Amino acid sequence: MTAHSAVGADTAVPERVSWLPMVVVVLTQIQASFAVNALTVSMHGITTDLNMPATAVGTAITAGTFAMAAFILLGAKIGNRFGTRRVFQIAVVIHGMGMAGVMLSASPAMLFISQAVSGAVIALMAPALTVFIAANFHGMQRAQAIGLLAAAIPAAGVLALVIAGTLATTIGWRYSFALIVLLAVVNLLLSFKLKPIAPNSGLRIDWTGATLAAVAVILLSFGLSGLNAWGVVLATPDAPFSILGVSPAPLLIVLGLVVGQLFFAWLRRGQDSDAPRIFDLRVLATGSERAVTACMAIMLFVGTAANFLIPLYIQVVQGRSSLETSFAVIPYTLSIFLASTFIAVLYKKLPPRQLARLGFLVVTVGLVLLAFTIRNDWGQIFVILGLVTLGLGQGSIVALVFNTLLSAAPKELAGDVGAWRGLVHNISGSTGIAVASVFAVGVLGTLIATSAADHPELPPELVAETNLDQTDFITNSQLEGLLDLSDATPRQVEAAVEINTEARLQALKVSLLGLAGISALALVPAGRMPGRRDDEDELLESATSAGTGA
């Protein structure tokens, strides 16, 4: 629901009610946003404590966000069918238990499973936030509440970065997740103060469509997250199985795409009938609307991949602490928030097509700036400038495409637009992390193999013994620890560390330039976005609802 429609529908209700429901909404948003940000800024502590590579942390993040994407279309329907407050309370408890699992993780597998469970139940929590606002606030107060939720999303990210970074640097990364368990208890207790929302017992849920969507996303999740460890084409020794020597990762991706096609075929089959559908295809009826979705997917892919590579650079390449990482990423998050707000001012002056093109140009410039300024001796001011530039472009595009899609769809499809936005957001973001990890590690392996061949003091036997030929992003101290277990001489250790240092940096530079190229290619679908907007006034007033998506 837009801010305009909220005000127009309820102007006859002048009284103001307690802001307690909004407290629950904001605290829940913080609870939901904290996990991914905490994992990112705590990368160094997690990799050291659990003896896992940095890219495995990306796999854990991918697990949670893909799990949320798998059930986001179903989440709102379940809340409506069985009662929003009841479903919300159950989801808050399960999410708290998942965070406890992350806190107590003794292995990468436990971390992966806990994060996946947490992500899945966010698909139930996120739709409830908007329902609570609609049920508890009216008129101008409802419009203010929608604005607060929109602002809470990036603000929660900033707070999470500061808190998680401070805790990881001082008393340990696990305490960040203990704090979220405590917050889950607070949210559960406060939720009993909310008025119950009657379930819609007559609602029919499209379980077939929901199952097809979930299966497709889960197959894609496992396939993409396994590309690095299991092999892009041929299976590695770490692969759980292989078929004629082929890695299961690409096979799962293909199966996921096939099931995805079955999902859309099922939706088209019921489009002209009265059968319940988990998603209405009228949201993607025209070429312009599909172009908007393409721009949304590309931007979220590029932005999330860059947001994963930057902490990887700061903590692994630079050897900086989690707190320093959190402060380095805060300007990026704040710039997204400011751009999402500022872009609404331009809606009456420039059409979506021009705004999207300008936004992708800004993103491309920011990524190129990052690629050419990161270096081993750390030039933070230029890195922050690149992050801010990237964030300004990303925030503008994400707000623009969501509002453009929302304005083009019939009013009764606002929920479908929000669900579609959440699905695209999580799939594209998780895919960005997975692909960035594979690409960066692949470039790193090529660079190390080439450099090792140019150093005769590093014999093939030593390279194989220390797994330099099976590279991943590791710190110099971790590499030195591996070499200490071998018969490497001090000269060989020095050469290996030098190769690792230069190869890591160059791999990240190439990866960022690759993302810049993808951003530049997005100018093509951006040119197919609407060239003018007939409902600019309505869109401008609905801009505050852009942040309410999951």
Backbone torsions as a table, in degrees:
resi	resn	phi	psi	omega
1	MET	NA	136.1	179.4
2	THR	-81.3	161.8	178.1
3	ALA	-62.3	-35.2	-178.5
4	HIS	-63.9	-49.0	-178.3
5	SER	-67.2	-33.0	178.9
6	ALA	-62.9	-45.6	-178.6
7	VAL	-68.1	-45.2	-176.6
8	GLY	-62.8	-34.4	-175.0
9	ALA	-78.0	-20.9	-169.8
10	ASP	-129.0	23.4	-179.3
11	THR	-64.6	-14.7	-179.9
12	ALA	-82.4	0.8	-179.5
13	VAL	-112.6	92.2	-172.0
14	PRO	-82.4	-23.8	-172.4
15	GLU	-69.6	148.0	177.4
16	ARG	-100.5	140.2	-178.2
17	VAL	-109.4	173.8	-178.4
18	SER	-61.5	145.8	177.6
19	TRP	-85.7	6.6	-179.0
20	LEU	-56.2	-44.2	177.2
21	PRO	-57.4	-33.9	179.3
22	MET	-69.7	-32.1	175.3
23	VAL	-61.5	-43.3	178.3
24	VAL	-62.7	-42.9	-178.8
25	VAL	-61.7	-47.2	-177.4
26	VAL	-66.9	-45.0	-179.8
27	LEU	-64.1	-35.7	177.6
28	THR	-68.0	-38.8	176.8
29	GLN	-62.2	-39.6	176.0
30	ILE	-63.3	-44.0	178.5
31	GLN	-58.6	-43.0	-177.2
32	ALA	-72.6	-34.2	-175.3
33	SER	-82.9	-21.4	-171.1
34	PHE	-66.0	-38.5	-169.6
35	ALA	-59.8	-51.2	-176.9
36	VAL	-65.1	-44.4	179.9
37	ASN	-64.5	-39.0	179.2
38	ALA	-65.5	-40.0	177.3
39	LEU	-62.1	-39.2	-177.3
40	THR	-66.8	-50.5	-175.9
41	VAL	-77.1	-15.8	178.8
42	SER	-97.1	17.0	-173.8
43	MET	-55.0	-43.1	-176.5
44	HIS	-64.1	-47.7	-179.6
45	GLY	-64.9	-39.4	-179.6
46	ILE	-66.6	-45.3	-179.0
47	THR	-63.5	-35.4	179.2
48	THR	-74.0	-44.6	-175.2
49	ASP	-69.5	-42.0	-176.2
50	LEU	-98.1	2.3	178.0
51	ASN	53.7	54.2	-178.5
52	MET	-131.5	150.6	179.2
53	PRO	-69.0	160.3	-177.9
54	ALA	-62.6	-35.1	-179.2
55	THR	-67.3	-20.9	176.3
56	ALA	-68.3	-29.0	174.1
57	VAL	-63.7	-38.2	174.7
58	GLY	-61.1	-35.2	176.8
59	THR	-64.5	-40.1	178.1
60	ALA	-64.5	-41.2	176.8
61	ILE	-63.0	-42.7	178.5
62	THR	-59.9	-39.7	-179.3
63	ALA	-58.8	-46.6	-178.3
64	GLY	-67.9	-44.4	-176.2
65	THR	-72.4	-35.0	175.5
66	PHE	-68.2	-37.0	177.9
67	ALA	-63.3	-40.4	176.8
68	MET	-64.2	-43.4	-179.9
69	ALA	-62.6	-34.3	-177.3
70	ALA	-62.9	-31.8	-173.0
71	PHE	-118.3	9.9	-176.3
72	ILE	-66.6	-35.2	178.6
73	LEU	-68.2	-27.9	-177.8
74	LEU	-87.6	-26.3	-172.9
75	GLY	-56.8	-49.4	-178.7
76	ALA	-64.9	-37.4	-179.4
77	LYS	-65.2	-40.4	-179.9
78	ILE	-65.8	-42.9	178.3
79	GLY	-61.0	-42.3	179.4
80	ASN	-65.9	-38.9	-175.9
81	ARG	-74.1	-41.8	-172.1
82	PHE	-108.5	0.9	179.1
83	GLY	105.7	117.9	-172.8
84	THR	-62.6	-45.9	-176.5
85	ARG	-65.5	-42.1	-179.6
86	ARG	-63.0	-46.9	179.5
87	VAL	-64.1	-39.8	178.7
88	PHE	-60.6	-45.3	-178.7
89	GLN	-63.1	-42.2	177.8
90	ILE	-62.9	-41.8	-179.0
91	ALA	-65.5	-39.0	179.1
92	VAL	-61.9	-41.7	179.0
93	VAL	-64.3	-46.1	-179.4
94	ILE	-64.2	-39.7	178.6
95	HIS	-63.8	-40.6	176.3
96	GLY	-61.9	-39.2	177.5
97	MET	-66.0	-37.5	176.5
98	GLY	-63.1	-40.7	177.3
99	MET	-66.0	-34.7	174.5
100	ALA	-63.8	-36.6	176.3
101	GLY	-64.3	-40.5	176.0
102	VAL	-62.9	-43.7	-179.0
103	MET	-60.3	-37.8	-175.9
104	LEU	-96.0	8.4	-174.7
105	SER	-57.5	131.1	176.7
106	ALA	-112.3	-1.8	-178.6
107	SER	-153.6	158.8	175.7
108	PRO	-58.3	-35.0	-179.5
109	ALA	-63.6	-42.7	179.1
110	MET	-65.0	-38.9	176.8
111	LEU	-63.0	-43.5	-179.1
112	PHE	-61.4	-49.3	-177.1
113	ILE	-64.9	-44.0	-178.8
114	SER	-62.3	-42.0	179.9
115	GLN	-68.9	-35.4	177.9
116	ALA	-64.3	-43.7	178.4
117	VAL	-62.4	-43.9	179.8
118	SER	-61.0	-42.9	179.9
119	GLY	-65.4	-37.6	-178.2
120	ALA	-63.0	-42.6	-176.3
121	VAL	-77.4	-17.3	173.6
122	ILE	-62.6	-28.3	176.1
123	ALA	-62.6	-22.3	174.6
124	LEU	-89.5	-32.8	-176.9
125	MET	-75.5	-42.3	-172.3
126	ALA	-61.1	-47.8	178.9
127	PRO	-62.8	-29.3	-177.9
128	ALA	-65.1	-29.3	-177.7
129	LEU	-61.6	-45.7	178.6
130	THR	-67.0	-37.2	178.9
131	VAL	-63.3	-41.7	178.7
132	PHE	-60.8	-40.9	178.7
133	ILE	-63.3	-46.6	-178.2
134	ALA	-64.9	-33.2	-175.9
135	ALA	-83.1	-22.5	-172.5
136	ASN	-109.9	-18.6	-175.2
137	PHE	-123.9	151.0	-178.2
138	HIS	-138.7	158.1	174.8
139	GLY	58.7	-138.5	-177.9
140	MET	-64.0	-31.8	179.1
141	GLN	-64.3	-36.4	177.2
142	ARG	-66.7	-41.6	178.3
143	ALA	-60.9	-40.6	178.0
144	GLN	-65.3	-38.1	-179.5
145	ALA	-65.1	-41.1	177.8
146	ILE	-61.7	-40.6	177.2
147	GLY	-63.5	-38.5	178.7
148	LEU	-64.7	-39.6	177.9
149	LEU	-65.3	-41.1	178.3
150	ALA	-60.8	-40.3	-179.9
151	ALA	-75.1	-26.4	-175.5
152	ALA	-69.9	-26.9	-175.2
153	ILE	-65.5	-57.2	176.6
154	PRO	-69.8	-32.1	178.3
155	ALA	-63.4	-38.8	177.9
156	ALA	-63.8	-36.5	177.4
157	GLY	-63.0	-41.8	178.9
158	VAL	-64.4	-46.7	179.4
159	LEU	-61.0	-39.9	179.8
160	ALA	-63.5	-41.5	179.8
161	LEU	-62.9	-42.9	-178.9
162	VAL	-67.1	-49.3	-176.0
163	ILE	-66.4	-48.2	-178.8
164	ALA	-64.5	-39.9	178.9
165	GLY	-64.0	-41.7	179.6
166	THR	-65.6	-47.0	-178.9
167	LEU	-64.8	-41.9	-179.1
168	ALA	-63.9	-33.0	-178.4
169	THR	-81.2	-30.0	-174.2
170	THR	-96.5	-66.5	-173.0
171	ILE	-110.1	-7.3	176.0
172	GLY	128.0	148.6	-175.5
173	TRP	-68.7	-25.3	-176.5
174	ARG	-67.1	-26.4	-177.8
175	TYR	-68.4	-24.1	176.5
176	SER	-61.3	-41.3	-178.1
177	PHE	-79.4	-26.4	171.8
178	ALA	-64.1	-36.6	177.8
179	LEU	-63.7	-37.5	178.9
180	ILE	-68.9	-35.8	175.3
181	VAL	-60.3	-43.6	177.9
182	LEU	-63.0	-41.8	179.3
183	LEU	-64.5	-35.5	177.0
184	ALA	-62.2	-39.4	177.4
185	VAL	-63.6	-43.5	178.9
186	VAL	-61.7	-45.8	-179.5
187	ASN	-63.6	-38.2	178.5
188	LEU	-63.2	-45.7	-179.5
189	LEU	-65.3	-42.9	179.9
190	LEU	-66.8	-29.7	-176.9
191	SER	-64.6	-23.0	178.0
192	PHE	-70.4	-15.5	176.2
193	LYS	-81.2	-13.4	179.1
194	LEU	-78.1	144.9	178.6
195	LYS	-72.2	137.8	-179.6
196	PRO	-62.6	146.9	177.1
197	ILE	-110.9	120.2	-174.3
198	ALA	-61.5	134.9	177.7
199	PRO	-70.3	150.8	176.0
200	ASN	-94.6	85.0	-173.2
201	SER	-65.6	-19.0	179.9
202	GLY	-87.5	-3.2	-178.4
203	LEU	-69.8	130.8	175.4
204	ARG	-100.1	127.8	-178.4
205	ILE	-98.7	134.2	177.6
206	ASP	-78.8	81.8	-176.8
207	TRP	-67.2	-32.0	178.8
208	THR	-65.4	-48.3	178.1
209	GLY	-63.4	-40.1	179.0
210	ALA	-64.0	-40.4	179.4
211	THR	-66.2	-44.5	178.5
212	LEU	-60.7	-42.9	179.6
213	ALA	-63.5	-45.0	-178.7
214	ALA	-64.6	-43.5	-179.9
215	VAL	-63.2	-43.2	179.7
216	ALA	-60.4	-45.9	-178.1
217	VAL	-67.9	-40.6	-179.9
218	ILE	-64.5	-42.7	177.3
219	LEU	-61.2	-44.3	177.6
220	LEU	-63.7	-37.6	-179.6
221	SER	-59.7	-53.7	-178.7
222	PHE	-65.6	-38.0	-179.7
223	GLY	-65.3	-48.7	-178.3
224	LEU	-68.1	-42.2	-179.1
225	SER	-69.3	-20.8	179.9
226	GLY	-93.9	-0.6	-178.1
227	LEU	-57.6	-42.3	-175.5
228	ASN	-72.9	-46.3	-174.9
229	ALA	-82.0	-35.3	-174.5
230	TRP	-93.7	-16.8	-179.4
231	GLY	110.3	139.9	179.8
232	VAL	-73.4	-38.8	178.9
233	VAL	-125.4	-63.8	-179.8
234	LEU	-87.5	143.0	-176.9
235	ALA	-71.0	139.5	174.5
236	THR	-92.6	170.5	176.6
237	PRO	-60.8	-21.8	-179.4
238	ASP	-82.8	-8.6	-177.9
239	ALA	-67.5	137.4	-179.7
240	PRO	-66.7	-27.3	176.0
241	PHE	-161.4	170.0	176.3
242	SER	-147.4	156.3	176.5
243	ILE	-122.3	109.3	-176.0
244	LEU	56.0	35.3	177.9
245	GLY	82.2	-0.6	-179.3
246	VAL	-86.2	138.6	179.5
247	SER	-62.3	144.4	176.2
248	PRO	-69.8	-19.2	-176.4
249	ALA	-59.4	-55.4	179.7
250	PRO	-65.6	-30.0	178.0
251	LEU	-64.9	-42.4	178.4
252	LEU	-66.1	-36.7	178.5
253	ILE	-63.9	-44.8	178.8
254	VAL	-62.1	-44.8	177.9
255	LEU	-60.7	-40.1	177.7
256	GLY	-61.7	-40.6	177.9
257	LEU	-67.0	-37.5	178.8
258	VAL	-64.8	-46.3	179.5
259	VAL	-65.1	-34.6	175.9
260	GLY	-61.1	-40.2	176.1
261	GLN	-65.4	-38.4	175.8
262	LEU	-62.9	-36.8	177.9
263	PHE	-60.6	-48.0	-179.7
264	PHE	-69.5	-32.9	175.7
265	ALA	-64.4	-38.9	177.5
266	TRP	-64.0	-41.1	178.7
267	LEU	-64.6	-42.1	179.9
268	ARG	-65.5	-33.6	-179.6
269	ARG	-63.6	-36.7	-178.0
270	GLY	-97.6	8.0	-174.6
271	GLN	-61.9	-37.8	-175.7
272	ASP	-100.5	9.7	-179.7
273	SER	-111.7	177.0	178.1
274	ASP	-91.1	6.8	-179.4
275	ALA	-66.5	144.0	178.4
276	PRO	-65.8	142.8	179.2
277	ARG	-127.0	139.9	-179.5
278	ILE	-75.1	-19.0	179.8
279	PHE	-153.9	139.9	-178.2
280	ASP	-97.7	120.3	-176.3
281	LEU	-70.2	-8.9	176.1
282	ARG	-64.4	-18.4	175.5
283	VAL	-62.5	-28.7	-177.8
284	LEU	-116.9	37.9	-171.4
285	ALA	-72.0	-33.7	-173.6
286	THR	-111.8	165.3	177.2
287	GLY	-63.9	-35.5	178.4
288	SER	-63.8	-40.8	179.6
289	GLU	-67.6	-36.1	176.3
290	ARG	-69.7	-33.6	176.1
291	ALA	-66.1	-37.8	176.6
292	VAL	-61.1	-43.7	178.2
293	THR	-62.8	-39.9	178.8
294	ALA	-62.4	-42.8	178.6
295	CYS	-64.3	-40.7	177.4
296	MET	-60.9	-45.8	-178.1
297	ALA	-64.7	-43.7	-178.7
298	ILE	-64.2	-43.6	-178.1
299	MET	-65.0	-43.1	179.3
300	LEU	-68.4	-34.6	175.0
301	PHE	-61.1	-51.6	-176.8
302	VAL	-66.1	-45.9	-176.3
303	GLY	-64.5	-43.9	-179.0
304	THR	-69.5	-38.6	177.3
305	ALA	-61.9	-44.2	178.3
306	ALA	-64.9	-38.9	-179.5
307	ASN	-68.7	-20.4	173.5
308	PHE	-84.5	-39.4	-177.0
309	LEU	-70.4	-33.3	-177.6
310	ILE	-64.7	-50.9	174.3
311	PRO	-60.5	-34.0	176.2
312	LEU	-59.7	-42.6	178.0
313	TYR	-65.5	-47.1	-174.5
314	ILE	-67.2	-44.0	-173.0
315	GLN	-86.7	-39.5	-176.3
316	VAL	-88.1	-49.1	-178.6
317	VAL	-73.4	-48.5	-176.8
318	GLN	-84.7	-20.0	-178.2
319	GLY	69.9	27.2	-178.8
320	ARG	-81.9	163.7	-178.3
321	SER	-79.8	169.3	178.4
322	SER	-64.5	-36.6	180.0
323	LEU	-65.0	-43.3	177.5
324	GLU	-63.3	-36.6	177.0
325	THR	-63.5	-43.9	-178.1
326	SER	-62.4	-42.4	-179.7
327	PHE	-70.2	-29.3	178.7
328	ALA	-71.2	-30.8	-176.7
329	VAL	-89.4	-19.3	-178.5
330	ILE	-56.7	-44.9	178.9
331	PRO	-58.4	-34.2	177.6
332	TYR	-63.5	-46.2	-179.7
333	THR	-66.6	-42.7	179.5
334	LEU	-64.1	-37.0	179.6
335	SER	-66.9	-33.2	174.9
336	ILE	-63.4	-44.6	179.1
337	PHE	-61.1	-47.5	-178.7
338	LEU	-65.2	-41.3	-179.4
339	ALA	-66.6	-38.0	178.7
340	SER	-61.4	-32.4	178.3
341	THR	-80.4	-42.7	-174.5
342	PHE	-69.9	-32.9	-174.1
343	ILE	-62.2	-26.5	-179.7
344	ALA	-62.6	-28.8	179.9
345	VAL	-64.9	-27.8	-175.5
346	LEU	-90.2	-3.8	-175.4
347	TYR	-62.0	-32.3	-179.7
348	LYS	-84.6	-15.0	-173.6
349	LYS	-97.4	-34.4	-177.4
350	LEU	-130.4	142.5	177.2
351	PRO	-73.0	161.0	-178.9
352	PRO	-55.3	-36.3	-178.1
353	ARG	-59.6	-46.7	-179.3
354	GLN	-70.5	-40.5	178.8
355	LEU	-62.1	-41.3	180.0
356	ALA	-64.7	-42.5	179.0
357	ARG	-63.3	-44.1	177.7
358	LEU	-62.2	-40.9	179.9
359	GLY	-61.9	-44.3	179.8
360	PHE	-68.9	-30.9	174.5
361	LEU	-64.9	-42.0	178.1
362	VAL	-63.4	-42.7	178.4
363	VAL	-61.1	-44.3	-179.9
364	THR	-61.4	-43.8	178.7
365	VAL	-62.1	-42.9	179.4
366	GLY	-61.4	-41.9	180.0
367	LEU	-69.0	-40.2	177.0
368	VAL	-63.5	-41.2	177.8
369	LEU	-61.0	-43.0	177.7
370	LEU	-62.7	-43.9	-177.1
371	ALA	-61.7	-35.6	-176.4
372	PHE	-92.3	-7.8	-178.0
373	THR	-108.5	-23.8	178.1
374	ILE	-68.5	137.6	-178.4
375	ARG	-156.5	169.0	-173.8
376	ASN	-70.9	-21.6	180.0
377	ASP	-96.5	8.2	167.5
378	TRP	64.6	103.4	172.9
379	GLY	-112.7	84.8	-167.8
380	GLN	-64.9	-38.3	-175.4
381	ILE	-61.5	-39.2	-180.0
382	PHE	-73.9	-35.0	176.9
383	VAL	-64.7	-43.2	178.6
384	ILE	-64.2	-40.3	177.5
385	LEU	-60.7	-41.7	176.8
386	GLY	-65.0	-40.1	178.5
387	LEU	-64.5	-42.1	179.7
388	VAL	-64.3	-43.3	178.2
389	THR	-60.8	-44.9	177.4
390	LEU	-60.9	-44.6	-178.9
391	GLY	-64.6	-38.6	178.9
392	LEU	-62.6	-44.9	178.1
393	GLY	-66.6	-43.0	-178.1
394	GLN	-64.7	-46.9	-179.9
395	GLY	-61.1	-39.6	179.4
396	SER	-63.8	-46.0	-176.0
397	ILE	-69.1	-44.3	-177.8
398	VAL	-60.9	-44.8	178.0
399	ALA	-66.1	-41.2	-177.6
400	LEU	-62.5	-49.6	-174.3
401	VAL	-68.8	-36.4	178.8
402	PHE	-66.1	-44.7	179.9
403	ASN	-67.9	-35.6	178.1
404	THR	-65.1	-43.3	178.2
405	LEU	-65.5	-39.0	-179.4
406	LEU	-66.2	-40.6	-178.0
407	SER	-70.7	-26.6	-177.4
408	ALA	-81.5	-22.4	-176.0
409	ALA	-87.7	152.1	173.4
410	PRO	-58.9	152.7	-174.6
411	LYS	-58.8	-35.8	-177.5
412	GLU	-71.0	-8.1	-179.7
413	LEU	-101.7	14.5	-178.6
414	ALA	-59.1	-38.8	178.5
415	GLY	-65.1	-38.6	178.1
416	ASP	-66.2	-37.5	177.4
417	VAL	-63.2	-44.3	178.7
418	GLY	-63.3	-41.8	178.7
419	ALA	-65.6	-41.1	178.8
420	TRP	-64.0	-40.9	177.6
421	ARG	-60.8	-43.6	178.3
422	GLY	-64.2	-39.5	179.6
423	LEU	-64.7	-49.0	179.6
424	VAL	-63.0	-40.2	-179.8
425	HIS	-57.8	-48.8	-174.2
426	ASN	-77.3	-39.8	179.3
427	ILE	-65.8	-46.5	-178.1
428	SER	-65.6	-41.9	179.3
429	GLY	-64.3	-44.5	179.7
430	SER	-68.1	-37.4	176.3
431	THR	-63.6	-37.9	177.8
432	GLY	-60.1	-43.8	178.8
433	ILE	-65.1	-45.5	-177.6
434	ALA	-63.2	-47.8	-178.5
435	VAL	-68.0	-39.7	178.5
436	ALA	-61.7	-40.1	178.6
437	SER	-62.4	-47.8	-178.8
438	VAL	-63.7	-45.6	-177.5
439	PHE	-64.8	-46.7	-178.6
440	ALA	-63.4	-41.9	179.3
441	VAL	-67.5	-38.2	177.6
442	GLY	-62.1	-44.1	176.9
443	VAL	-64.5	-41.1	179.2
444	LEU	-60.0	-45.0	179.9
445	GLY	-62.0	-41.2	178.5
446	THR	-63.4	-43.4	-178.9
447	LEU	-66.0	-42.2	-179.3
448	ILE	-67.2	-41.7	179.7
449	ALA	-62.0	-42.3	179.3
450	THR	-66.3	-43.4	-178.8
451	SER	-68.5	-38.2	-180.0
452	ALA	-64.6	-34.7	178.0
453	ALA	-66.4	-24.8	179.9
454	ASP	-87.6	-0.2	179.3
455	HIS	-117.3	95.7	-178.5
456	PRO	-62.7	-18.7	179.4
457	GLU	-74.2	-6.6	177.2
458	LEU	-108.6	91.8	-178.3
459	PRO	-68.0	155.2	179.2
460	PRO	-56.0	-33.1	-179.3
461	GLU	-63.3	-40.3	179.9
462	LEU	-70.1	-38.3	178.1
463	VAL	-61.3	-43.6	180.0
464	ALA	-69.9	-38.6	-177.7
465	GLU	-65.6	-36.2	-178.7
466	THR	-95.9	6.1	177.9
467	ASN	61.5	29.2	174.8
468	LEU	-66.6	-21.1	178.4
469	ASP	-86.1	-1.0	174.9
470	GLN	-126.4	70.9	-164.9
471	THR	-79.2	156.2	168.4
472	ASP	-152.6	169.3	-179.9
473	PHE	-75.9	109.2	177.2
474	ILE	-130.0	155.4	178.9
475	THR	-74.6	164.4	177.8
476	ASN	-63.5	-36.0	179.3
477	SER	-66.0	-37.0	176.2
478	GLN	-65.7	-40.0	176.9
479	LEU	-64.4	-42.7	178.4
480	GLU	-62.2	-35.5	177.1
481	GLY	-64.0	-39.2	176.7
482	LEU	-65.8	-41.3	-179.0
483	LEU	-69.2	-29.4	178.6
484	ASP	-65.5	-25.6	179.3
485	LEU	-79.4	-10.5	179.5
486	SER	-103.8	-171.2	178.5
487	ASP	-98.5	27.9	-177.1
488	ALA	-66.3	139.3	176.0
489	THR	-81.7	162.7	177.4
490	PRO	-55.7	-36.1	178.9
491	ARG	-67.5	-38.4	178.3
492	GLN	-68.0	-38.5	176.6
493	VAL	-62.4	-44.2	179.8
494	GLU	-62.0	-42.1	-179.7
495	ALA	-66.6	-42.3	-179.6
496	ALA	-64.4	-41.6	178.8
497	VAL	-65.2	-39.8	178.3
498	GLU	-62.9	-42.9	178.3
499	ILE	-63.3	-45.4	-178.7
500	ASN	-62.1	-41.7	-178.5
501	THR	-62.5	-48.8	-177.3
502	GLU	-72.4	-37.2	-178.0
503	ALA	-68.1	-40.5	178.4
504	ARG	-59.2	-48.0	-177.7
505	LEU	-63.8	-44.5	-178.9
506	GLN	-65.6	-36.7	178.8
507	ALA	-63.5	-40.0	178.5
508	LEU	-68.9	-38.2	176.9
509	LYS	-60.7	-47.9	-179.7
510	VAL	-63.2	-39.0	179.8
511	SER	-63.9	-43.0	178.5
512	LEU	-65.5	-38.5	176.6
513	LEU	-66.0	-35.3	175.8
514	GLY	-62.7	-41.7	176.8
515	LEU	-64.3	-37.2	177.1
516	ALA	-62.0	-38.2	177.9
517	GLY	-64.9	-41.0	177.8
518	ILE	-63.7	-40.7	177.8
519	SER	-61.4	-41.6	179.0
520	ALA	-64.8	-36.4	178.1
521	LEU	-64.7	-24.2	-179.6
522	ALA	-67.4	-10.5	176.1
523	LEU	-61.7	-24.8	-179.7
524	VAL	-68.1	-57.8	177.0
525	PRO	-65.4	-28.4	177.5
526	ALA	-61.5	-32.6	178.4
527	GLY	-71.1	-12.6	178.4
528	ARG	-99.1	-0.2	175.1
529	MET	-69.6	164.0	-177.3
530	PRO	-53.2	137.0	179.7
531	GLY	-86.1	-13.4	176.1
532	ARG	-153.4	165.3	-178.6
533	ARG	-132.9	125.8	-178.7
534	ASP	-85.1	-21.4	-175.7
535	ASP	-114.0	48.5	-175.9
536	GLU	-61.6	-38.7	-179.2
537	ASP	-61.6	-44.7	179.7
538	GLU	-65.7	-39.9	-179.2
539	LEU	-65.2	-40.8	-179.9
540	LEU	-61.4	-40.2	-179.1
541	GLU	-72.8	-26.2	-179.9
542	SER	-87.2	0.1	-175.1
543	ALA	-61.9	-28.9	-179.0
544	THR	-66.4	-17.5	-179.9
545	SER	-88.5	1.9	-175.6
546	ALA	-64.0	-29.6	-177.3
547	GLY	-88.3	2.7	-176.0
548	THR	-81.2	-7.3	178.6
549	GLY	-71.2	157.9	-179.1
550	ALA	-71.2	NA	NA
